[in-house]
Structure formats: C-alpha cells, structure tokens
C-alpha cells in the first residue's frame, strides 16, 4: 500500500510532545478559509513554481516530456504552462534553483519508516515521536494504520493531527496505534463552521465524543481567526469542559505566511486579512482556562 | 527586581566607563586603550612616564634572567600605577588595561627570538599566514590559575608556600641559577600583588563609602578569602594583574558556583543576606562587561563532585538569575553539562538562550573527561578539569597553548595542483601526481599532504614555544601552580603539570563535501578528470555555473546525516588526532600535542585566501565553522546536524569540536520549544558531542537590525566561541549570519 504525502518535517516542535517528525498527507475534506497548507488540500499531485528563485538553468525544460517550461535565457524569463503540464514531477527533481517543488510523493511504509526513525534518539530524549498530519491524514487511514502499527513495533510515540471530519472507521483503524490525537475544533456553531470550512461540524463533534468514550488522549487545537471564529471561544470552551479525554488545548494564532504558497501553486488565495493580536490570543486562552482546560 | 536594582543606574554608568569611554565607537580591541581620566594624578605616576621607567629599569637589568626582569617590572608597575576607588563601585580600578609589558618587554624578547635565534621559522610562519595555509601566533591567551589556592592561600600564603618549597629543594641540593631566579621572581610577584592590595586599601580607607572594600583589601594581604565578596575581589585583582600587567590572559574565572559555594554558605550563616551576595555578584560581572574583552571573559558552572553528584547548587541558580536580570553579554558562561545536571537548571539556561543570551555554551562533562583520560590524565584530574576560552578544557594546574589554525582545504589544493597552492601557485605542498588511478590513491595523497603540513606547523610552533619561558615568563601564574613551585620552574618552562600545545583544523565540512564530490565526479561517475575539475576550479567556475549549482544542490553534504560526507569527516578527524595527539611539543615545555576543530575568525581570515572548492563554493567565499555544516547546507535541520557532528569521535582528542546550532525563534517558543532544546542538548551529549552553542534568530530580525541598528542595540549573536552585539560586527559578518538564518529549516 502507498500513501501520498507532500512533506516530512524533522524537528517539528509544536505537533505534539517533544521533538517530532511530522508526515504531511495530501488531501483534505475541509476548505478552511485560512488554510496554511494549500499543498495539502488536494490529493492530486501539484507542482509549485516560484519564478523569483529560477536561475534560468534550463534543466526543467530539458527534462519536461511535454514542453511545459518555456525559458528565455536571454530575457531570463520562465513561464510554466500549467495547461500542458502533466504533473509528472520530473522538472522539480532537476531544478537547481529550488524554484520548482513537486507535491505528491508516493511512499510505502517500508520506504518511509527509515526516514521517520532517523531522529529516534531525539524522540527518546525529549518524549517526542512521529506525528501524521496534512491535509487530513485520515483521508488515507488504511495507510496511516499500517504506518502507525510499524512505528509502534519500533516503540515510537505516535500522534494524529486531524480535523475530525472523518468516518468512524478511520478513527477505529488508527486508535490501537495512536498515543495522542491532535484534534481541531474550529467552531461550535454549525453555521459558523460551515462558513469557515465549507462543512458542518456535526461529525467532528460526534467523533470527539467517540474518542472520549474510548479513552483516547486528545489535545485540542483551535485556530483563532479574527472575523471568522473569534466569537466561538466561549461556546467551544463550554462544550469542551465536559470531556475527560482532553489533556491540553492550544490556541493557534492565524497567520498569512501561506500566501506565497498559494501563488506558487496557482491556487486562488482568499485568505483572511486580519491577524489576531497577542491580547486576543491571551483573552481566548484565559477563557479556556476559566473552563478548567489546560492551555499550552 | 531588575538589573538596576542590583547595580544602581549611576553606578552602572560609572563602571561601564571605568576602563573605556563608552561614548566612543566600539572597537573590538578597545580593551587595549587606556582611559586615564578616571584616575587622580596624585594616586600614582603618569602612565607613559611609568612605562618608560619600567623600560629603562629593564634595559639596565639586561643580562639578568627574564623571569626576574619581568617580575621586577610587574613590581614597578603595581608600585606606581594610578589607582582609583569610588563609592559607586565595589571593586577598585587600576590604570593598566593596555598591557604595557607586552610593548616594553615581551615583544622585544619575542623579536629577539624570531629574528636572531630562529629567523627561518619566523619567515616560514609569516609565509604560512600570508597564504592562508596556517595561522600561528604565540598563545598567551589560555591560562587558568589554580583558583582554589588563590582564594584559600591568598598571596601571603602563596609566598610562604613558594618559600617552603624552595627550602625543601635547597635542602636536597643547591639550586641552579635558573631555579633561584624563578623563586625570586615568584617572591617579587607575590610581594607586588600584596603591595597593590596595600595601596588600594589605603586609598579605599580614604574614600567615602568604600570602607567595606578597604577592610577586604586589608584582610587579603594577610590571608585567603573568607567571604563571597573577598573571593570575588581576589579573582578580579588576580585577573587584572595577570591579564593586563603580566600579559597572560586569564581564560576562566573558574568553576564559579562550586568554588564560591562554601563562602556563600558561610556568609549566610553569619547573617549576610542573599540579596547582598546577589549585588556583589552583579558588581563583579559588571567589571568584565566594562573591560569588554572582545572574546568575552569566560567562567563556568556545574560539573560533578567526587561522588559524581552534580555540582549545581543554589548559588548556580543565583548566578544565572543575576546575570539574566542584568541584561549583559560579557562575561560569558560555560555550563559543564552531564546527564545528571539538574534539568531545571539546564532549562533555565536554555530559556535565557532563546531570549537572546547567546553568551551561554554547553560543554559535555563526560566527553571532555573521556578525552583527558585517554590522553593520560587521572580520573580525578579529568573530573576537576577547567572549561576555558571558548570551549577548551584542561587539567587544573596545567598550561595549554593553541593559537595555531590549519586550513584543511590547502592540502586539497596541493593534491589537485601537483603540490602547488591553488591561489598563489607556489610549491607549498609536496610534489605529487596530477591524476590518480583511484579515489583511494587520491585520498591517501591528501593525507600525505596533510601530514606534511602538520609536521611543518608543528616544527614552527615547537621552534618558538621552546623559548616561551624566555619570551613571556609567568611568575604570577606559576606561584599558583604546585608543580611549578615544587620544581622551581616557570609554568612555560616545563613547570606546569601538563604543558600541551594544540593545533586547530578548520573547514571540516567544506573538505568532507569536496571529497564527496571529487569521489563522485572524477572516480565513480568519471564525468571529469581531476585536471578538468581543477581547471573549472581555477577559473572559479566561469562558464560552469550549472555545474556549480548542481554541486550546491547535491544532497550529499556533511551535516545532514549522510553516510558518505559524514564518514569523510570522521575519517579525517580521526586521522588528524591519530597523527598529532601525543607528539612531543617544545622540549623546554615538555608536553604533548593535541588537536581541535575550532576555527575562531579563520572563516573570515583564511577564506579569502582559499581557492574555489569542489563542493560548489566560490573562491574567497566564507567557509564552514567548527564542526558545523557548510554555509547554507544544513538542509535537514538541527537534528541531522547533531547526528552528523557526533559521528566525529570527540573523545579521541583534547580539543574543541563545537557545533553551531541555529534555531528559529518560532521553533523553540513555549514550553514545547524549551523541552525540544533540552532534547537536542541531551541527545548531543548522549552521543558524545563536545560543545554546542545555540543561536536563536530569524533572518527578518537580523535584516531589520542591520537596517535599523539603533532599535536593536541589545541583539546578541554567537560568533565562534564568543558572542557580540550584532551591531558591533562588520557588515560582511552580519550578511553571513543573515544567510545562515535564511537557510534554517
């Protein structure tokens, strides 16, 4: 079996406890207005192109089977004809300027595992491990289950970073091998959630109840986006106060660093304009604390 | 409580301007410029007249042993220099920061040796330096006295100990003239120190608000220190006399927490408040901030006691806390770290680092002890070794030197140019073939050239270090070394317990990456002959930019946990340590050779003289630091850098193998970030790493600081074993750090 991933990040520090290596899977069922990993939205392969990094070496044009790269070395211009591009990724492999990045590596557990184990000494000294993220990793839950089982064979701490908008069988498939769920709650009210993510949160809230019922350890993450879900803090806090599975909660301040990624992928970016102030974040955290939640 | 509560604002202004005029532009070597305005002319002789007197006295004494002449010069200086006590300070001032003996005496003796006794060595040394091959200078920079004896015995006690040792030796046999001169030089130096204390005591007695200082100065003339304040005063005075008068840098103020702890407990039992001790520490640290030694003044904390329990104590926390609140960056702090160093303490230090205190470095206790024991030190000597300088270490009572820097890329140039330098074309190496049948043959030739370069460098250093006790004899330091006073020998003249020399080798990452590419391109893939590649390098990749980019992009780079380049780094470092360690150094010193991989400022000094390299680096571009990856090549991040660097066996040599760990502030924020830093450190130590220094920065901040320096006055940056304010380094160095930050992942 193969999984489709877009990145493996070492020394990932805020994706669960300790020093972690995080695997980012492609494909996500939500369309959050603020998504900072646009390369994880589609399961299909994608090619990112950053013209300012191009050094006009021409390697991509030479490697491209469909002549999608048009380079004028005299004028030092480089145009990517995305209509012609067949997303084979050959150009990104030979790019000498880091201008082209191919998202959509197909990996087997056998191939991926050694990469994930490279930092195991750091996991041991920091209480860290491996986190599966995305996109929505549980869109590929069968592969995740296989990967997690292999990690558990190696006694590696595991975490799943999920939006929760997944079928029950996805959770069941990974539950035996998952030490912690990093679980996103973006809104309590359904209409707000739909406006933020294009989907209802009914399944997400039900899945959280399910994780609670089976005694999973859950870290809640709330992306805080002014103008979108800043009014949801109180209702979310009240809702969460009834759960015993929640070990801690983290408020994730929205940022706009992803803008250049959208541009490089030729994806429309309608990112929210306003980033939260420190005071807003502190207020949200204080609110969660007032409901007895451990905020980190 | 903030820093100003420890050191009152007006006092701070006074102390910071005590030795230098802070309104003048920063000068890295500013510590050599005196500030006379502070001193009352009635308190002593006008400095230039005094120096002239010293020089004239010395000329008149020509023919007497140098040790005696130097001790007498020290006496004259301390008897007559202007001094100052002030109610705004808890420590006195001496109007000598310009190291007059260097100019008056030591440089003359050095010139005599280099020009008259070993003229060929002198020429060779200059040539090696000018061509960026080996940079060598006489090292008077790495001494550590036996602090325990300085505190406990005081200079009256040290004098008495030397007298008793002389009597014992003399009861067995007549002293040689050299031995007599040595003892006399020790007596004179001790008396000079005590005379300085007496002069300062008198001045302090007459100074309103300096009664406590006067009492301590009085006491220290008759006994060792008995309180934290007296111990700090003794350290400070020793430092001033050794570093600025005797011309020997004191490269550790000692194991401050462990050494001061008994005094701290005694003070508390006598009703001294912790706040008073904190204030004394703050005034003490401020002295070194004011002196402003460019390489920072080190002291260290931690280590283990004889029962292998951590020496971190409540005073360790107080020292860190006081330092933290003061917002200073000099002195610098080394932490002798073990797996049993309390986590709470390490986390406090790491938190300071991520808030910008890049003055803190961690040195692995277990690695340095293992290295020392392999080199022949006893377990007890190894346990109690000093951390000094940047991250060097040595047994208490020993005197190591090490200002010798070999450029590892020069032998590579020789191998590719038939034995000639890649820049100057001079026949600097051994004659060798232009092509090789196999990579093994090429690599063997590299090692032959490197060994030859080591031999040359060792010959140069041995040749002049043999005269060290004649060029810069050390009566003051020797008085604190039991082995010196027992044998009647100067520390440099074979008196120190261990008297070793060390050679530093720079740019291990560029070398490993270059060997990796030569092996691939010339011998495995056979894309170029060696001479074709040489031609490309000679033209600085002109017309071959695509090749250069592909070399830069090749993932097989040291610092990324890649098998091939990492194996080269390990192989070369093992080869060097195997070749050098244990060789005899200068006969009169009677010690051994060691090696290390610290580059100091060579990344800027030797790099412009180094040809382009097969890893894609252009001619003259900066080179890799310490045991870190080449510039911008740590693509796999900090964990991979640690895995790579700890493949080098740092216990095979008694020297530095420091890793520069760049981290983004966003990666280490919050409790998670702190725990992650702890995980990095402990993995580094667990894998046998020697020293790790963190730089927590992002490129945006550095760029903003470069553009608006006035808004970033306090931004510190770790250079190479020391830290500086970002504003105070050259633009090219700032640009280097910005590139380094841009490459962080």
Interface residues (C-beta under 8 A of the other chain):
Chain A: X10 X11 X13 X14 X17 X18 X19 X55 X57 X59 X96 X97 X98 X118 X119 X121 X122 X124 X125 X126 X127 X128 X296
Chain B: X545 X546 X549 X550 X552 X553 X561 X636 X637 X638 X639 X640 X642 X643 X667 X668 X670 X671 X672 X673 X675 X676 X678 X679 X680 X682 X683 X686 X687
